[in-house]
Amino acid sequence: MSGWIKIHREIQRHWIAQCPEKLGRWVDLLLLVNYEDSKVLVGDRLINVKRGQMVMSFDYLAKRWNISKSTASAFIELLESDNMVERHTEQRKTILTICNYESYQQRIDDSPNIVPNNCRTTAEQLPNAFKEEKEIQEYYNNN
């Protein structure tokens, strides 16, 4: 998997940054959710999972984060209480949605004037919206 996620510096003032473990779990969720719509096989059914969503289980998250299932559940409930995530469970599956995902994880190709790291060269801003890391390397190698 390639790509990146945006994290605004304001997160340092958010309650989640007060606990490094919780902040790490939040960032992990941002990395786990789909960055584009896709289909996921759950049992013998195909599920449409949108950008900013994931099919989840507390067992999976507990193992991934090396915590108990009840601690994973409590963490997701804490995020729900602050409207950071929404959870929808039906027919033996749970879909977790990151609230406002599009507002702060906007695709670069949706806004051609945004540069991934907002860096500037000495004379001009880097070319718009690199789509691949290879293009970034080629740009730096040739300039």
C-alpha positions in Angstrom: 0.0 0.0 0.0 1.4 3.4 -0.9 0.3 7.0 -0.3 0.0 9.2 2.7 -2.4 10.8 5.1 -2.7 14.4 6.3 -2.4 15.2 10.0 -2.9 18.8 10.9 -0.7 20.4 13.6 -3.8 21.3 15.5 -4.0 17.6 16.6 -1.4 18.5 19.2 -4.2 20.5 21.0 -6.8 17.8 20.7 -7.6 15.6 23.7 -6.4 12.5 21.8 -2.8 13.8 21.7 -2.6 13.7 25.5 -2.2 9.9 25.4 0.4 8.6 22.9 -1.3 5.2 22.8 -4.7 6.7 21.9 -3.1 9.0 19.3 -1.3 6.0 17.8 -4.5 4.0 17.5 -6.2 7.0 15.9 -3.5 7.4 13.3 -3.6 3.6 12.7 -7.4 3.9 12.0 -6.7 6.7 9.5 -4.2 4.4 7.8 -6.5 1.4 7.9 -9.6 2.9 6.3 -10.1 2.8 2.6 -8.5 5.7 0.7 -10.9 4.9 -2.2 -14.2 3.0 -2.6 -13.7 -0.7 -2.9 -15.4 -4.1 -2.4 -14.4 -6.4 0.5 -15.2 -10.0 0.8 -16.8 -10.8 4.2 -17.6 -14.5 4.5 -19.3 -15.3 1.2 -20.6 -11.7 0.6 -19.1 -8.7 -1.2 -19.5 -5.5 0.8 -19.1 -2.1 -0.7 -16.8 -0.1 1.5 -16.5 3.6 0.8 -13.5 5.9 1.1 -13.0 6.6 4.8 -14.5 3.3 5.9 -13.4 -0.1 6.9 -14.9 -3.4 7.9 -13.7 -4.0 11.4 -13.9 -6.3 14.4 -12.9 -5.6 18.0 -10.9 -8.9 17.9 -8.9 -7.6 15.0 -8.2 -4.2 16.5 -7.3 -5.7 19.9 -4.8 -8.1 18.3 -3.4 -5.3 16.1 -3.0 -2.9 19.0 -2.0 -5.6 21.5 -4.8 -4.7 23.9 -7.9 -6.4 25.2 -11.1 -6.6 23.2 -12.9 -4.5 25.9 -10.2 -1.8 25.7 -10.5 -1.7 21.9 -14.3 -1.4 22.2 -14.0 1.3 24.8 -11.6 3.3 22.6 -14.0 3.1 19.6 -16.9 4.1 21.9 -14.8 7.1 23.1 -14.2 8.2 19.5 -17.9 7.8 18.8 -18.8 10.0 21.8 -16.7 12.8 20.3 -18.2 12.2 16.8 -14.8 11.2 15.4 -16.1 7.8 14.1 -19.5 6.2 13.4 -20.1 2.5 13.6 -22.8 0.6 11.8 -23.4 -3.1 12.5 -25.6 -5.4 10.6 -25.6 -9.1 9.5 -22.3 -10.1 11.1 -20.3 -7.1 9.9 -19.3 -3.8 11.4 -18.4 -0.8 9.2 -16.4 1.9 10.9 -16.6 5.4 9.3 -14.1 8.2 10.0 -16.3 11.3 10.4 -15.4 14.2 8.1 -12.7 12.1 6.4 -13.1 14.0 3.1 -12.7 17.3 4.7 -9.2 16.7 5.9 -8.1 13.8 3.7 -8.9 15.5 0.4 -7.3 13.9 -2.6 -4.6 15.8 -4.3 -6.0 15.2 -7.7 -9.3 16.8 -6.5 -7.4 20.1 -5.9 -4.7 20.5 -8.5 -3.1 23.5 -6.6 -2.4 21.5 -3.5 1.1 20.0 -3.2 1.4 17.0 -0.8 3.9 18.6 1.6 3.2 22.2 0.7 7.0 22.8 0.2 8.4 25.5 -1.9 11.6 25.6 -3.9 13.7 28.8 -3.7 12.0 30.2 -6.8 8.6 28.5 -7.3 6.2 26.0 -5.9 6.8 22.4 -6.9 4.7 21.1 -9.8 1.1 20.4 -8.9 -0.2 17.1 -7.5 2.4 14.4 -7.8 0.6 11.1 -8.2 3.4 8.7 -7.6 6.5 8.8 -5.3 8.5 7.9 -8.4 7.5 11.2 -10.0 8.7 13.0 -6.9 12.1 11.3 -7.0 12.4 12.0 -10.7 11.6 15.7 -10.1 14.3 16.0 -7.5 16.9 14.0 -9.5 16.4 16.3 -12.5 16.4 19.6 -10.7 
